[in-house]
């Protein structure tokens, strides 16, 4: 009988390099369930005709801040910083790029 093992600490990790407007570079880690739930909530907000623009911006800024805060250096990025420094189009493009190029690659290579 063989002795099999699996060590999560030995898995290769993927990272997403993000350069902020202020020149700071963050090495962002793969998102966890909570962050993915926020991204999903954003997609569902598009179907709600009664939602305010302010609510969409706040939710989007929160999702971007959460994505960016999950970085290798432990740098904190706040919702307020994102909402003040980035417009709606920039946030939307970032989330789209992040999901398609980074998270989406899991579908291409599940191992």
C-alpha positions in Angstrom: 0.0 0.0 0.0 1.4 3.4 -0.9 1.5 6.5 1.3 -0.1 9.3 -0.8 -0.1 13.0 0.2 -1.1 16.4 -1.1 0.4 19.6 0.1 -1.5 22.9 -0.7 1.7 24.8 0.1 3.5 23.2 -2.9 1.0 24.4 -5.5 2.1 26.8 -8.2 0.3 30.1 -7.7 -0.9 32.5 -10.3 -0.7 36.3 -10.0 -2.0 39.3 -11.9 0.2 42.3 -12.2 -1.7 45.6 -11.7 -0.3 49.1 -12.1 -2.4 51.7 -10.4 -2.7 55.3 -11.6 -0.3 56.4 -8.9 2.4 54.1 -10.3 2.1 51.5 -7.5 2.4 48.0 -8.8 0.4 45.2 -7.0 0.8 41.5 -7.5 -2.8 40.3 -7.1 -3.6 36.8 -6.0 -6.4 34.6 -7.3 -9.7 35.7 -5.7 -11.5 33.8 -3.0 -15.3 33.0 -3.0 -16.3 36.2 -1.2 -14.7 38.3 -4.0 -16.2 36.1 -6.8 -19.6 36.6 -5.1 -19.2 40.4 -5.4 -18.3 40.1 -9.1 -21.4 37.9 -9.6 -23.5 40.5 -7.8 -22.3 43.1 -10.2 -23.4 41.0 -13.1 -26.9 40.6 -11.5 -27.2 44.3 -10.9 -27.3 44.9 -14.6 -30.7 43.2 -14.7 -32.2 45.4 -12.0 -33.8 48.4 -13.7 -34.5 50.1 -10.3 -31.0 50.2 -9.0 -29.3 53.6 -8.6 -26.1 54.5 -10.4 -24.6 55.3 -6.9 -25.3 51.7 -5.8 -23.6 50.3 -8.9 -20.6 52.5 -8.5 -20.3 51.7 -4.8 -20.6 47.9 -5.4 -18.1 48.1 -8.3 -15.6 50.1 -6.3 -15.9 47.7 -3.4 -15.2 44.7 -5.7 -12.2 46.4 -7.3 -10.8 47.4 -3.9 -11.3 43.8 -2.6 -9.6 42.3 -5.7 -6.6 44.7 -5.3 -6.3 44.3 -1.6 -5.7 40.5 -2.1 -2.1 41.2 -3.1 1.3 39.7 -2.2 2.6 42.8 -0.3 -0.5 43.1 1.9 -1.2 46.6 0.6 -4.7 47.8 1.6 -6.8 49.5 -1.1 -10.1 51.1 0.1 -13.4 51.4 -1.7 -13.1 55.1 -1.1 -9.8 55.3 -2.9 -11.2 53.4 -5.9 -14.4 55.4 -6.0 -12.5 58.7 -5.9 -9.7 57.9 -8.3 -11.3 55.7 -10.9 -14.4 56.2 -13.1 -17.0 53.7 -13.8 -15.6 52.7 -17.2 -12.1 52.1 -15.7 -13.5 49.9 -12.9 -15.6 48.0 -15.4 -12.7 47.4 -17.8 -10.5 46.3 -14.9 -13.0 43.8 -13.6 -13.5 42.5 -17.2 -9.7 42.1 -17.8 -9.1 40.6 -14.4 -11.9 38.0 -14.9 -11.2 37.1 -18.5 -7.4 37.1 -18.4 -6.7 35.8 -14.9 -9.7 34.0 -13.4 -10.9 32.8 -16.8 -7.6 30.9 -17.4 -8.7 28.4 -14.8 -11.3 27.2 -17.2 -8.6 26.7 -19.9 -6.2 24.9 -17.5 -8.0 23.4 -14.5 -4.8 21.8 -13.3 
